[in-house]
Every structure is written in structure tokens, then in C-alpha cells.
Amino acid sequence: MVGDVLSLKSQAAHDAAQAKERVALGSIVASALITLAKGAAGLATGSLALISDAAHSLLDVAATTMTWFAVRAANQPADEKHHYGHGKFESLAALVETAFLFLLSGAVAFEGVRRLLAGASDVEASWIAAGVLVAAIVVDAWRWRQLKRVARETGSEALEADALHFSSDLVNSVLVLAALGAAALGYPQADALAAVLVALFIAVAGFRLARRTIGTLLDAAPEGLAERVRAEAEQVAGVVSVERVRVRPAGGQVFGELLVRVSRALPLENVVAIKRKVGRALEREFPGSEITVTAEPAALDDETILERVMLIAARRRVLIHHVMVQDLGGRLGISLDLEVDGRMSLKAAHREADRLEEAIRAELGPDVEVDTHIEPLRVSHLEGVDEAAVVAARIARDLAEIAERSGPIRDVHSVRVRRTEDGLVVNYHCRVDPALTVAAVHDHVDELERRVRLGHPDILRVIGHAEPMKA
């Protein structure tokens, strides 16, 4: 089952990588064709706005080429030197594109302002230039939609940067087309003004791209992502609270760490199950993310003293029972039975009891009165064989007769008697009133055991299993 899930995720990642490479390669071809057409038309008409737009498109050819290489590099799996994969190659390529954008915008703005101050322009409007610009607008719109779609599906920063380039190209081409129209109507200075506006759009696009790219390289968490991760984890049953969320983007993936608090009373397997549920919920909400979930035990406000004592014993890996909690006029009194290996010396057993008592006082306060009764625990198996039928029948009869005389225990059945090297072990089932409390039933079963052992001194243990009486 796990292998199938991993195989499906690997196939999905492979498909996404192929889609990113195809759309990036298509952008290179489209950018090259647009650049050639704009450059030829700009030289033919003398339009600075059109030439600057062609230079911007030439930058797009370089940018989309870098994007293609970056996407291919980012798709490489993690290795010994890059534990989180190679996703930041996309961010690095986007940063280089940003530098080129600012350089280009500065050069175009400088030339545009120079022509405006000189008051001269030799722009020659033509239908060829207008046709090239209209075609460029159509291609830019098509490429922008394709890049935006794949970038959204794969989370690719490099493709998102390319989409931003093509959207700015679209606006630039519209401005240049307007400038050529103004020149045809007798306003040649509109060309230089449009060139300045083109430079401003390029600078704005570069700023937006730079801010996003630098944030990624500095491991800035995507806006709102940590809050969404926190909200998703808090909805998982068993999560008490979310203490810490750390997320960072890398290419089209999101890596992170999540620390949740769970009840310390839960067994380890339940804690593991909660962590898996959180991981699956995050995978559904954020496909492709790799968020490590860590669980921290927490004391809940509604924990009882008994639960806290049992937890202390469980953490120390010791067995206790018959825990009694008393309120001694503002102080706590706790008594319990501690089971230790019967072969252990009293000195070692007493040391274990002292450690348990110290742990209880550390948890509940130094004034807590703790008394421990040490009981032997058999840690080896008893070799048993079925007792002679005559003896087993006599014990079964005595059990039934004593139960009939002594109280609410009825219908003693399934009696089994086995002989061991330490004595007889007797197991039986019986029925009692289902309305009785567990404590009352336990007392009656213990009393039955005591009376039976009086008549059979060789009995080591009597284990009674009480069942609700049938209606």
C-alpha cells in the first residue's frame, strides 16, 4: 500500500517535471520569434519604443533559456549534498533575470529621457510594425496563459517569473503600438514617452520578481502558508495544540517542520497514528509538500491524580496496581502496590520503590505522602499440566457450592485446574448481576478465592472471570 502511494507520487512528480520542461522550451521558441520580428520592425521604423521592446524580448529569450536549464536542474532528485533537492536552482535563475531586467529598464529609460529633452524623433510608423506588434500581443497573451497555468499546477517559481515577463511584454507591446499610432497622427514624441513607460513597467516587473525570489532564497515563508498549515493540523483528532510551524519554499515544493502537542497519556502507537493523520491531511491540502511532524507530550488540565501516577510508572517501566489516592486535609496521600521480580533482593527492590516515590513527588509536589507495598512478580513461565480429573471435579464442585452459599456469584463454569511446580492454578468463569460495580464484583471473587484455598492449601492461584448474568 505504501509502495503504491510512493509510486503514484513519483509518477506525478515526473509528469509535473515534463510539463514544466515542455512549456519552458515553448517559451524559448516564442520569445526568439517575437524578438526577431520586433527588432526588424524597430530598425525599419526607427522607433525607440519598438527597439527597446525588442531588447526586452531579447532578454526574455535569455531568461526563458535560463528558466529551461533551471527547471531541468531543479527536477534532479535529492542527493548527498542537496538533502532538500535542487529546487532553488529556479530561484537562482529568477534572481539573474531580475538583474537583467533592472539593467535594461535603466538603459531604456535613459535613452527615452534623452530623446524627450532633445525634442527630436525620426519615428516612421508603418503597417508592418503595427502588424508585428499585434502578432506579438497575441503570442504574449497565449504564452502568459500557458505559463501561468503550468506554474500554478506545479508551483514553479521559474515559470511564474516567465509568466510575469510575458505579461509585461503584453503591456509593453500595447504601449508601443499606441506610440506608433500617435506618431502617425503627428505626435512623434509619444514614442520616447512610451519608451520611458516601457522602462517603468520593466522595473516594476523586476521589483516584483526580485522580492519574491530573494524571499525564497532567504527561506521566507510564503504569505499565509504557516497559518494554513497550523489550521489544518489543529483539525486532526488527538492534536491538543500546534506549538511551532516552520515552512520554506524550494522550487515547486514546500519543506517544513511542525511540532504538535498530544496527551502524554496516549500510548506510543496512538501518538504515531496521530502524526500519520496530520501528515496525510497536510499532503492532501498541500500536494508535494514535505513537512516533518514531531509530537510532544503534554499534561492536560483534566488529568486525574490516578492518571498522573500511572503515567509516572509507565515512563519508569514498572508495574503498579491498587493505587489509592487520599485527600489528607489539603495534602495528598498515595498508596500503591509495586510489582518487582521476585528474585530481586530487598535492597534492590526498595531502591526501585524509592525512585518511583521520588518521581511521584517531583510530579505532584514534595509534600505528597507516598507509601509503596512491594510485591513479587514471577517473570518466568510456569510449566503446567492438567490436574487429575478427580481433583479438578472436587475443586469445581467446591467453587460452585461456596459461590451458591456466599453471595451474588452464580453459574460457575469452564473450570480448569492445572498443576505447576509451585502449586495448582485454577481458572473459572461465573455470572453476576450486571448492575453490580466492578469493585463489588472484585471483592466477591476475592472472597470466593480465599474460601476455596482454605479447603485446598495446594492451590497457588484462583482466577475468576465474571460475566454479566443473562436476562
C-alpha positions as CSV (number, residue, x, y, z in Angstrom):
1,M,0.0,0.0,0.0
2,V,2.8,2.5,1.0
3,G,4.8,1.4,-2.1
4,D,1.8,2.1,-4.4
5,V,1.4,5.6,-2.8
6,L,5.1,6.4,-3.3
7,S,4.9,5.1,-6.9
8,L,1.9,7.4,-7.6
9,K,3.7,10.4,-6.1
10,S,6.9,9.7,-8.1
11,Q,4.8,9.4,-11.3
12,A,3.0,12.7,-10.5
13,A,6.3,14.4,-9.9
14,H,7.7,13.1,-13.2
15,D,4.7,14.3,-15.1
16,A,4.9,17.7,-13.5
17,A,8.6,17.9,-14.4
18,Q,7.9,17.0,-18.0
19,A,5.2,19.6,-18.2
20,K,7.5,22.3,-16.8
21,E,10.2,21.5,-19.3
22,R,7.8,21.5,-22.3
23,V,6.3,24.8,-21.5
24,A,9.7,26.4,-20.8
25,L,11.0,25.1,-24.2
26,G,8.0,26.5,-25.9
27,S,8.7,29.9,-24.3
28,I,12.2,29.9,-25.8
29,V,10.9,29.4,-29.3
30,A,8.1,32.0,-28.9
31,S,10.5,34.6,-27.4
32,A,13.0,34.2,-30.2
33,L,10.4,34.6,-32.9
34,I,8.9,37.7,-31.2
35,T,12.4,39.3,-30.7
36,L,13.4,38.8,-34.4
37,A,10.1,40.3,-35.6
38,K,10.2,43.3,-33.2
39,G,13.9,44.0,-33.9
40,A,13.3,44.0,-37.7
41,A,10.3,46.3,-37.4
42,G,12.0,48.6,-35.0
43,L,15.0,49.1,-37.2
44,A,12.7,49.6,-40.2
45,T,10.7,52.3,-38.5
46,G,13.3,53.9,-36.2
47,S,11.0,53.5,-33.2
48,L,13.0,53.6,-29.9
49,A,9.9,52.2,-28.1
50,L,9.8,49.2,-30.5
51,I,13.6,48.7,-30.4
52,S,13.5,48.8,-26.6
53,D,10.6,46.4,-26.6
54,A,12.7,44.1,-28.9
55,A,15.6,44.3,-26.4
56,H,13.2,43.4,-23.7
57,S,12.1,40.4,-25.7
58,L,15.7,39.5,-26.3
59,L,16.2,39.5,-22.6
60,D,13.2,37.2,-22.4
61,V,15.0,34.7,-24.8
62,A,17.9,34.6,-22.3
63,A,15.5,34.5,-19.4
64,T,13.4,31.6,-20.8
65,T,16.6,29.7,-21.7
66,M,17.9,30.1,-18.2
67,T,14.4,29.0,-17.0
68,W,14.6,25.9,-19.1
69,F,18.0,24.9,-17.7
70,A,17.0,25.8,-14.2
71,V,13.8,23.7,-14.4
72,R,15.9,20.7,-15.7
73,A,18.3,21.2,-12.8
74,A,15.6,21.6,-10.2
75,N,14.0,18.4,-11.3
76,Q,17.0,16.4,-10.2
77,P,16.3,14.3,-7.1
78,A,17.9,15.0,-3.7
79,D,21.5,13.7,-3.2
80,E,24.2,13.6,-0.5
81,K,25.0,17.3,-0.9
82,H,21.5,18.6,-1.6
83,H,19.3,16.9,1.0
84,Y,16.2,19.0,0.1
85,G,16.6,18.6,-3.7
86,H,17.7,21.2,-6.3
87,G,14.5,23.4,-6.3
88,K,16.4,26.6,-5.6
89,F,18.0,26.5,-9.0
90,E,14.8,28.0,-10.2
91,S,15.1,30.9,-7.6
92,L,18.7,31.5,-8.6
93,A,17.7,31.7,-12.3
94,A,14.9,34.1,-11.4
95,L,17.4,36.3,-9.5
96,V,19.7,36.5,-12.5
97,E,16.7,37.5,-14.7
98,T,15.9,40.3,-12.2
99,A,19.4,41.8,-12.6
100,F,19.0,41.9,-16.3
101,L,15.5,43.5,-16.0
102,F,16.9,46.4,-13.9
103,L,19.8,47.0,-16.3
104,L,17.5,47.0,-19.3
105,S,15.0,49.3,-17.7
106,G,17.8,51.8,-16.8
107,A,19.2,51.8,-20.3
108,V,15.8,52.3,-22.0
109,A,14.7,55.0,-19.5
110,F,18.0,56.9,-20.1
111,E,17.6,56.9,-23.9
112,G,13.9,57.8,-23.7
113,V,14.5,60.8,-21.4
114,R,17.4,61.9,-23.7
115,R,15.2,62.0,-26.7
116,L,12.4,63.8,-24.8
117,L,14.9,66.5,-23.7
118,A,16.4,66.8,-27.3
119,G,12.9,67.2,-28.7
120,A,13.8,65.2,-31.9
121,S,12.3,61.9,-33.2
122,D,12.6,60.2,-36.5
123,V,9.9,57.5,-36.0
124,E,8.3,56.2,-39.1
125,A,5.0,54.4,-38.5
126,S,4.1,51.6,-40.8
127,W,1.6,48.8,-41.1
128,I,4.4,46.3,-40.9
129,A,5.4,47.4,-37.4
130,A,1.7,47.5,-36.3
131,G,1.2,44.0,-37.6
132,V,4.3,42.7,-35.8
133,L,3.1,44.3,-32.6
134,V,-0.4,42.8,-32.9
135,A,1.1,39.4,-33.6
136,A,3.4,39.8,-30.6
137,I,0.4,40.8,-28.4
138,V,-1.4,37.6,-29.4
139,V,1.6,35.4,-28.8
140,D,2.4,37.0,-25.4
141,A,-1.2,36.5,-24.2
142,W,-1.1,32.8,-25.3
143,R,2.3,32.2,-23.6
144,W,1.2,34.0,-20.5
145,R,-1.8,31.8,-20.1
146,Q,0.2,28.6,-20.7
147,L,3.0,29.6,-18.3
148,K,0.5,30.8,-15.6
149,R,-1.4,27.5,-15.8
150,V,1.6,25.2,-15.5
151,A,3.2,27.4,-12.9
152,R,0.0,27.2,-10.8
153,E,-0.2,23.4,-11.2
154,T,3.4,22.7,-10.4
155,G,4.3,25.6,-8.0
156,S,7.3,26.5,-10.2
157,E,8.8,29.9,-9.4
158,A,10.8,30.0,-12.6
159,L,7.7,29.5,-14.7
160,E,5.9,32.1,-12.6
161,A,8.7,34.5,-13.4
162,D,8.4,33.7,-17.1
163,A,4.7,34.3,-17.0
164,L,5.4,37.7,-15.4
165,H,7.8,38.5,-18.2
166,F,5.2,37.7,-20.9
167,S,2.6,39.7,-19.1
168,S,4.9,42.8,-19.0
169,D,5.7,42.1,-22.7
170,L,2.0,42.2,-23.4
171,V,1.6,45.6,-21.7
172,N,4.8,46.9,-23.4
173,S,3.6,45.9,-26.8
174,V,0.3,47.7,-26.3
175,L,2.1,50.9,-25.3
176,V,4.5,50.7,-28.3
177,L,1.5,50.2,-30.6
178,A,-0.1,53.2,-29.1
179,A,3.1,55.2,-29.6
180,L,3.3,54.3,-33.3
181,G,-0.3,55.3,-33.7
182,A,0.4,58.7,-32.0
183,A,3.4,59.2,-34.3
184,A,1.2,58.5,-37.4
185,L,-1.1,61.3,-36.1
186,G,1.7,63.8,-35.8
187,Y,3.0,63.2,-32.2
188,P,6.4,61.7,-32.7
189,Q,7.4,62.4,-29.1
190,A,4.9,59.8,-27.9
191,D,7.5,57.2,-28.9
192,A,10.1,58.4,-26.4
193,L,7.4,58.7,-23.8
194,A,6.2,55.2,-24.4
195,A,9.9,54.0,-24.1
196,V,10.0,55.6,-20.6
197,L,6.8,53.9,-19.7
198,V,8.1,50.6,-21.0
199,A,11.2,51.0,-18.8
200,L,8.9,51.7,-15.8
201,F,6.9,48.5,-16.5
202,I,10.2,46.5,-16.8
203,A,11.4,48.0,-13.5
204,V,8.1,47.2,-11.7
205,A,8.2,43.6,-13.1
206,G,11.8,43.2,-11.9
207,F,11.0,44.5,-8.5
208,R,8.1,42.1,-8.0
209,L,10.2,39.2,-9.2
210,A,13.2,40.2,-7.1
211,R,11.1,40.5,-3.9
212,R,9.6,37.0,-4.4
213,T,13.0,35.4,-5.4
214,I,15.0,36.9,-2.6
215,G,12.3,35.8,-0.1
216,T,12.6,32.3,-1.4
217,L,16.4,32.3,-1.3
218,L,16.2,33.6,2.3
219,D,13.7,30.8,3.3
220,A,10.9,33.3,3.8
221,A,7.7,31.5,4.5
222,P,5.1,32.1,1.7
223,E,2.4,34.5,3.0
224,G,-0.3,32.8,4.9
225,L,1.1,29.3,4.4
226,A,2.1,28.8,8.1
227,E,-1.3,29.8,9.2
228,R,-2.9,27.3,6.8
229,V,-0.6,24.5,8.0
230,R,-1.5,25.3,11.6
231,A,-5.2,25.4,11.0
232,E,-5.1,22.1,9.1
233,A,-3.1,20.3,11.8
234,E,-5.4,21.6,14.6
235,Q,-8.4,19.9,13.0
236,V,-6.8,16.4,13.4
237,A,-8.3,14.5,16.3
238,G,-5.8,14.0,19.1
239,V,-3.8,17.2,18.5
240,V,-4.0,19.3,21.6
241,S,-2.3,22.3,20.1
242,V,0.3,23.3,17.5
243,E,3.4,24.7,19.1
244,R,5.6,25.6,16.1
245,V,5.3,25.8,12.4
246,R,8.3,26.3,10.1
247,V,7.9,26.3,6.3
248,R,10.1,27.3,3.5
249,P,9.8,27.1,-0.3
250,A,12.2,25.4,-2.7
251,G,11.3,25.4,-6.3
252,G,7.8,24.0,-6.6
253,Q,7.9,22.2,-3.2
254,V,7.4,23.3,0.4
255,F,9.5,21.9,3.1
256,G,8.8,22.4,6.8
257,E,8.7,21.2,10.4
258,L,5.6,21.0,12.5
259,L,5.5,20.5,16.3
260,V,2.2,19.4,17.8
261,R,1.3,18.6,21.4
262,V,-0.6,15.4,22.2
263,S,-1.8,14.0,25.5
264,R,1.0,12.3,27.4
265,A,-1.5,9.7,28.5
266,L,-1.6,8.2,25.0
267,P,0.4,5.1,24.2
268,L,3.2,5.3,21.6
269,E,1.3,3.6,18.8
270,N,-1.6,6.2,19.2
271,V,0.9,9.1,19.0
272,V,2.4,7.6,15.8
273,A,-1.1,7.3,14.4
274,I,-1.9,10.9,15.1
275,K,1.4,12.0,13.4
276,R,0.4,10.0,10.3
277,K,-3.0,11.6,10.2
278,V,-1.5,15.0,10.4
279,G,0.9,14.1,7.6
280,R,-1.9,12.8,5.4
281,A,-4.0,15.9,6.0
282,L,-1.1,18.2,5.0
283,E,-0.4,16.1,1.9
284,R,-4.0,16.4,0.8
285,E,-4.1,20.2,1.4
286,F,-0.6,20.9,0.1
287,P,0.3,18.3,-2.5
288,G,4.1,17.8,-3.0
289,S,4.9,19.3,0.4
290,E,7.4,17.5,2.7
291,I,6.6,18.6,6.3
292,T,8.1,16.7,9.2
293,V,5.6,16.2,12.1
294,T,7.0,15.9,15.6
295,A,4.8,15.2,18.6
296,E,5.4,16.5,22.1
297,P,3.7,15.0,25.2
298,A,1.6,17.5,27.1
299,A,-0.2,17.4,30.5
300,L,-3.9,18.1,30.1
301,D,-5.9,20.2,32.6
302,D,-8.4,17.3,33.1
303,E,-5.8,14.7,34.1
304,T,-6.7,12.9,37.4
305,I,-4.1,12.2,40.1
306,L,-4.5,8.5,39.4
307,E,-3.8,9.0,35.6
308,R,-0.7,11.0,36.5
309,V,0.6,8.3,38.9
310,M,0.0,5.6,36.3
311,L,1.9,7.7,33.7
312,I,4.9,8.1,36.0
313,A,5.0,4.3,36.5
314,A,4.7,3.7,32.8
315,R,7.5,6.1,32.0
316,R,9.7,4.3,34.5
317,R,8.6,0.9,33.0
318,V,7.4,-0.5,36.4
319,L,4.2,-2.3,37.1
320,I,1.8,-0.9,39.8
321,H,-1.7,-1.6,40.9
322,H,-4.2,-1.0,43.7
323,V,-3.4,2.7,43.6
324,M,-5.3,4.6,46.3
325,V,-5.4,8.4,46.4
326,Q,-6.5,10.2,49.6
327,D,-7.2,13.8,50.4
328,L,-5.5,14.4,53.8
329,G,-6.8,17.9,54.7
330,G,-5.1,19.7,51.8
331,R,-2.3,17.2,51.3
332,L,-2.3,14.2,49.0
333,G,-1.7,10.6,50.2
334,I,-0.9,7.9,47.7
335,S,-0.5,4.2,48.3
336,L,0.1,1.6,45.7
337,D,1.4,-1.9,45.1
338,L,4.7,-2.2,43.2
339,E,5.4,-5.4,41.4
340,V,9.1,-6.4,41.0
341,D,11.0,-9.5,40.0
342,G,10.6,-12.0,42.9
343,R,14.2,-13.0,42.6
344,M,15.4,-9.4,43.3
345,S,17.0,-8.6,46.6
346,L,15.0,-6.5,49.1
347,K,17.7,-3.8,48.8
348,A,17.4,-3.5,45.1
349,A,13.6,-3.6,45.2
350,H,13.5,-0.9,47.9
351,R,15.8,1.3,45.8
352,E,13.3,0.9,42.9
353,A,10.4,1.9,45.2
354,D,12.3,4.9,46.4
355,R,12.9,6.1,42.8
356,L,9.2,5.7,42.0
357,E,8.2,7.7,45.1
358,E,10.7,10.4,44.2
359,A,9.3,10.7,40.7
360,I,5.7,10.9,42.1
361,R,6.8,13.8,44.4
362,A,8.6,15.5,41.6
363,E,5.3,15.5,39.6
364,L,2.8,16.2,42.3
365,G,4.8,18.1,44.9
366,P,7.3,17.4,47.7
367,D,4.5,17.3,50.4
368,V,2.8,14.3,48.9
369,E,2.7,11.2,51.2
370,V,3.6,8.1,49.2
371,D,3.6,4.5,50.6
372,T,4.6,1.6,48.4
373,H,3.8,-2.1,49.0
374,I,6.3,-4.3,47.2
375,E,5.0,-7.5,45.7
376,P,6.9,-10.3,43.9
377,L,6.3,-10.7,40.2
378,R,7.1,-14.0,38.5
379,V,9.0,-13.2,35.3
380,S,9.5,-16.8,34.1
381,H,6.8,-19.2,32.7
382,L,5.3,-21.9,34.8
383,E,5.2,-25.3,33.3
384,G,1.6,-26.7,33.8
385,V,-0.3,-29.9,33.1
386,D,-3.9,-30.7,33.5
387,E,-4.7,-32.0,37.1
388,A,-6.3,-35.3,37.6
389,A,-10.0,-35.3,36.8
390,V,-11.0,-36.3,40.3
391,V,-9.2,-33.4,41.9
392,A,-10.4,-31.0,39.2
393,A,-14.0,-32.1,39.7
394,R,-13.8,-31.7,43.5
395,I,-12.4,-28.2,43.2
396,A,-15.1,-27.3,40.6
397,R,-17.8,-28.6,43.0
398,D,-16.4,-26.7,45.9
399,L,-16.3,-23.5,43.9
400,A,-20.0,-23.9,42.9
401,E,-21.1,-24.7,46.4
402,I,-19.3,-21.9,48.1
403,A,-20.5,-19.4,45.5
404,E,-24.1,-20.6,46.0
405,R,-23.8,-20.0,49.8
406,S,-21.7,-16.9,49.9
407,G,-23.4,-14.3,47.6
408,P,-24.2,-13.0,44.2
409,I,-21.8,-15.2,42.2
410,R,-23.8,-17.8,40.1
411,D,-23.3,-20.3,37.4
412,V,-19.7,-21.3,38.0
413,H,-18.5,-23.0,34.7
414,S,-15.5,-23.6,32.5
415,V,-13.4,-24.7,35.5
416,R,-9.8,-25.6,34.5
417,V,-7.2,-26.9,37.0
418,R,-3.5,-27.2,36.1
419,R,-0.7,-28.4,38.3
420,T,2.6,-26.4,38.4
421,E,5.8,-26.8,40.4
422,D,4.5,-24.0,42.7
423,G,1.0,-25.4,43.1
424,L,-2.4,-25.6,41.5
425,V,-3.7,-22.8,39.2
426,V,-7.5,-22.7,38.9
427,N,-9.3,-20.7,36.2
428,Y,-13.1,-20.4,36.1
429,H,-16.0,-18.3,34.6
430,C,-19.1,-17.2,36.5
431,R,-22.0,-14.9,36.2
432,V,-23.1,-12.0,38.4
433,D,-25.8,-9.3,38.4
434,P,-24.7,-6.8,35.6
435,A,-25.8,-3.9,37.8
436,L,-23.1,-4.5,40.4
437,T,-20.0,-2.3,40.3
438,V,-16.6,-3.7,39.3
439,A,-15.3,-3.1,42.8
440,A,-18.1,-5.1,44.4
441,V,-17.7,-8.0,41.9
442,H,-13.9,-8.0,42.6
443,D,-14.5,-8.3,46.3
444,H,-16.9,-11.2,45.9
445,V,-14.4,-13.0,43.5
446,D,-11.6,-12.5,46.0
447,E,-13.7,-13.8,48.9
448,L,-14.5,-16.9,46.8
449,E,-10.8,-17.5,46.2
450,R,-10.0,-17.2,49.9
451,R,-12.6,-19.7,50.9
452,V,-11.7,-22.2,48.3
453,R,-8.0,-22.0,49.2
454,L,-8.9,-22.8,52.8
455,G,-10.1,-26.2,51.7
456,H,-7.3,-26.8,49.2
457,P,-4.0,-25.5,50.6
458,D,-2.1,-26.6,47.5
459,I,-3.8,-24.0,45.3
460,L,-1.4,-21.3,44.2
461,R,-3.9,-19.0,42.4
462,V,-7.6,-18.8,41.6
463,I,-8.5,-16.6,38.6
464,G,-12.2,-15.9,38.2
465,H,-13.7,-14.3,35.1
466,A,-17.0,-12.6,35.9
467,E,-19.6,-12.2,33.1
468,P,-22.9,-10.4,33.2
469,M,-25.8,-12.6,34.1
470,K,-28.0,-13.4,31.1
471,A,-31.5,-11.9,31.2
